[in-house]
Structures are given as C-alpha cells and as structure tokens.
C-alpha cells in the first residue's frame, strides 16, 4: 500500500512516502513556525524523487496530536485538501502513538513525551504485545514534569523531545523503586515513517478519518491549573483563607 505520511505535531517536520514497510522517500527538518511555508514544497520534492503522483497513492496518513496547535492544523488541513482532490482514504494517528512506533517490537513499557505549553508535557504509556500489537496502557496525559514523574510506577523506557528538555525534573519526581531507561537519540524525534506504518494498519482495517475530523488537543482545564497554582487548595478553602486574611486585617486596624 503506497501512502503519503505527514508529521507536523512539533517543530520537527517529517514527511515520507511508503510502500508498505518500504520507505520510498522521506525528508525531515526543523520547521519551527514554518510548517505552512515548508510542507507543500517538501511533499512536491518527494513526489519528484519517487516519480509518483497523488493519484498513484492508495492512502494518506497524518499525525493528529497532541502537539503544536499551528503545526497540527497545517498538517491536517493539507492532507484533508489532498483527500478532497484525490478521494483517497485518510488515516489519522495520535502523535504519541506514532512515537511509540519508533520503538516497534521493544519489550519495555514505553513512555513517549512531548512538550506542551506553560512548561508542561504530554505523555502516554504503551507496550508492544507478543503478537506485534501496540497496546495503550495509559491514554494521553498533560501536566508538569513532577506530575509525570510521580505517575511512573514501574520500569519504563522514556523518549521524545519532552524528555530531552525536562529529564532532570522528571527524574527528581520518580520514585527510587522505578528504573528509568533512556532511549537512543535516533528515536527521540517524531517520524513520518512511524506515523505511516501505524496509519497503514488503520487503513487496512478500514479506519478512515471522518469528515469533521479535528486535531487531538489534550489540555488541562483552567480549574485544574488554578488548583495546582493554589498549592492544592480547593476554591472553597481559598475563599475561606482570603476572608480570614481580610477579617484579620480589619481587627488589627
């Protein structure tokens, strides 16, 4: 099955054309803030390298998030446009799941990690089964490095740009009973090849993106952020504290 696969969920843009497990062409580059300018020229370049046209493909695959809002919109909108023109089936792959495909066949528990906004991280847990299936152990999460570290309760292989940036803070929060294994540098970045391989499985199962598909945004609510900023105090407790301070100030006046 020949597919065009696009990964724009982070500042690292990756595009590939695959024929099943065989990579016909690929291009990876740092595209921070420039996905809209770089994506179409990169796709054109791969079509020229392979001698293929859009009509000769059998499917389209794109990373759906979580990740950069702008990058996700550019990637998804581009392939939705290609789908409209070509009527090819489109598969969408969660970005963290695509990262887990970087380490396909690994026996360790996998924890791919991406940067979010406000110094927070996205993460999930996956495990490859003995029959070659990727099992989702914990779905997409978002939170601070400390929250991630405290959530790890067994030995795990960590990787991704979020780990690269926040490794010291995550390690400090991890229990001494948990073993952290760092993956090789070669698998730290999102890959259109991995997205493509995961997407081909979806296409073969008939799991096509619906008409109204939108990026997968995983964000904590404003209430959760306020709760953390308050040091874990409920809104009622915060109000009681404020009233107590005001009363104390008045009595002392």
DAGI-V879705 format. One record per residue. N is the residue number from 1. PHI is phi in degrees with one decimal (NA if undefined). OMEGA is omega in radians with two decimals (NA if undefined). Layout:
[[N/PHI/OMEGA] [N/PHI/OMEGA]]
//
This chain:
[[1/NA/3.13] [2/-89.1/-3.13] [3/-136.7/2.93] [4/-100.1/-3.12] [5/-120.0/-3.08] [6/-129.4/3.10] [7/-128.4/-3.13] [8/-131.5/-3.04] [9/-74.3/3.14] [10/-129.1/3.10] [11/-70.6/-3.14] [12/-92.9/-3.14] [13/-90.4/-3.14] [14/-135.0/-3.13] [15/-133.9/-3.12] [16/-148.4/2.95] [17/-116.3/-3.09] [18/-118.9/2.94] [19/-121.2/-2.99] [20/65.7/3.13] [21/-85.5/-3.09] [22/-92.6/3.12] [23/-87.8/3.14] [24/-83.0/3.10] [25/-165.2/3.09] [26/-154.5/3.06] [27/-148.7/-3.14] [28/-124.2/3.14] [29/-161.1/3.01] [30/-76.3/-3.07] [31/-129.4/-3.08] [32/-52.2/3.12] [33/72.3/-3.04] [34/-125.3/-3.13] [35/-57.1/-3.10] [36/-61.8/-3.11] [37/-85.8/-2.98] [38/-99.1/-2.96] [39/-64.5/-3.10] [40/-62.1/3.07] [41/-59.6/3.11] [42/-66.4/3.10] [43/-62.7/3.09] [44/-57.8/-3.14] [45/-61.1/-3.13] [46/-68.8/3.07] [47/-63.3/3.11] [48/-65.5/-3.11] [49/-63.3/-3.09] [50/-91.2/-3.07] [51/74.6/-3.13] [52/-94.5/3.01] [53/-120.9/3.13] [54/-57.0/-3.09] [55/-67.6/-3.14] [56/-87.8/3.10] [57/-82.4/3.11] [58/-116.4/3.13] [59/-176.0/3.13] [60/-129.2/-3.12] [61/-137.9/3.12] [62/-142.3/3.03] [63/-73.7/-2.97] [64/-108.1/3.13] [65/115.3/0.14] [66/-75.9/-3.13] [67/161.5/3.14] [68/-63.7/-3.13] [69/-56.8/-3.10] [70/-65.8/-3.14] [71/-59.6/-3.14] [72/-62.9/-3.14] [73/-64.0/-3.14] [74/-64.3/-3.12] [75/-62.7/-3.10] [76/-67.5/-3.13] [77/-61.3/-3.14] [78/-64.1/-3.10] [79/-76.1/3.00] [80/-65.5/3.07] [81/-64.1/3.09] [82/-62.5/3.13] [83/-64.4/3.14] [84/-61.7/-3.11] [85/-71.0/-2.97] [86/-100.3/-3.03] [87/64.4/3.07] [88/-75.0/3.07] [89/-70.1/-3.13] [90/-118.7/3.03] [91/-112.4/3.08] [92/-113.7/-3.08] [93/-124.7/3.06] [94/-55.7/-3.02] [95/-59.5/-3.13] [96/-67.0/3.07] [97/-65.1/3.08] [98/-60.1/3.09] [99/-62.1/3.12] [100/-62.2/3.08] [101/-70.3/3.02] [102/-61.9/-3.08] [103/-120.1/-3.10] [104/-59.9/3.12] [105/89.4/-3.14] [106/-68.5/-3.10] [107/-84.7/-3.10] [108/-71.2/2.93] [109/-67.1/-3.04] [110/-108.0/3.07] [111/-129.8/3.03] [112/-74.0/-3.04] [113/-134.2/3.09] [114/-122.8/3.06] [115/-73.4/2.99] [116/-114.7/3.08] [117/-92.0/3.08] [118/58.9/3.11] [119/71.9/3.12] [120/-101.1/-3.07] [121/-130.3/2.91] [122/-104.0/3.04] [123/-155.3/3.04] [124/-155.6/3.11] [125/-122.1/-3.13] [126/-135.8/3.04] [127/-146.8/3.05] [128/-81.8/-3.13] [129/-86.0/-3.12] [130/-63.1/-3.14] [131/-97.0/3.03] [132/83.1/3.09] [133/-99.3/3.08] [134/-93.6/-3.12] [135/-99.6/3.08] [136/-84.6/-3.11] [137/-88.5/3.07] [138/-134.6/-3.11] [139/-72.2/-3.07] [140/-55.6/3.12] [141/-124.4/3.02] [142/-138.9/-3.13] [143/172.8/-3.10] [144/-78.1/3.04] [145/-56.0/3.12] [146/-65.4/3.11] [147/-60.9/3.11] [148/-62.7/-3.11] [149/-57.0/-3.12] [150/-70.6/-3.12] [151/-79.7/-3.10] [152/-84.1/-3.04] [153/-117.1/3.09] [154/-147.2/-3.10] [155/-55.5/-3.01] [156/-149.4/3.08] [157/-98.8/-3.05] [158/-109.3/-3.14] [159/-168.2/-3.12] [160/110.9/-3.09] [161/-61.1/3.11] [162/-64.1/3.09] [163/-68.2/-3.14] [164/-56.4/-3.08] [165/-83.7/-2.97] [166/-112.8/-3.09] [167/-53.6/-3.12] [168/-59.7/-3.12] [169/-66.8/3.12] [170/-66.4/-3.13] [171/-59.0/-3.12] [172/-61.7/-3.08] [173/-89.7/-3.09] [174/-79.1/3.10] [175/-60.3/-3.14] [176/-66.0/3.14] [177/-86.3/-3.09] [178/-101.3/3.11] [179/-93.4/3.10] [180/-101.3/3.11] [181/-111.6/-3.13] [182/-92.2/-3.13] [183/-73.2/3.11] [184/-63.9/-3.14] [185/-57.4/-3.04] [186/-63.2/-3.09] [187/-111.4/-3.07] [188/-74.2/-3.04] [189/-99.6/3.04] [190/-59.9/-3.07] [191/-134.0/3.08] [192/-66.5/3.09] [193/-64.9/3.12] [194/-64.8/3.08] [195/-59.9/-3.14] [196/-63.6/-3.14] [197/-63.7/3.10] [198/-65.0/-3.13] [199/-68.4/3.11] [200/-60.5/3.09] [201/-61.0/3.12] [202/-64.7/-3.14] [203/-61.3/3.14] [204/-66.7/3.09] [205/-87.5/-3.13] [206/78.4/-3.13] [207/-91.2/-3.09] [208/-97.4/3.09] [209/-66.1/3.12] [210/-76.0/-3.08] [211/-61.0/-3.06] [212/-93.7/-3.08] [213/-61.1/3.08] [214/-136.0/-3.12] [215/-58.9/3.09] [216/-88.0/3.11] [217/-101.1/3.11] [218/-114.9/-3.11] [219/-133.4/3.02] [220/-76.9/3.14] [221/-72.0/3.10] [222/-59.5/-3.14] [223/-64.0/3.13] [224/-65.0/3.14] [225/-64.4/3.12] [226/-64.3/-3.14] [227/-60.8/3.14] [228/-68.3/-3.14] [229/-61.6/-3.12] [230/-79.5/-3.09] [231/84.2/3.10] [232/91.3/3.13] [233/-93.7/3.12] [234/-71.3/3.08] [235/-56.4/3.13] [236/-64.9/-3.14] [237/-64.6/3.11] [238/-63.5/-3.14] [239/-65.8/3.11] [240/-60.5/-3.13] [241/-65.3/3.14] [242/-63.8/3.13] [243/-63.3/-3.14] [244/-61.5/3.12] [245/-64.4/-3.14] [246/-64.7/-3.13] [247/-62.9/-3.13] [248/-62.7/-3.14] [249/-64.2/-3.13] [250/-67.6/-3.14] [251/-65.7/-3.12] [252/-81.9/-3.08] [253/-75.4/NA]]
//
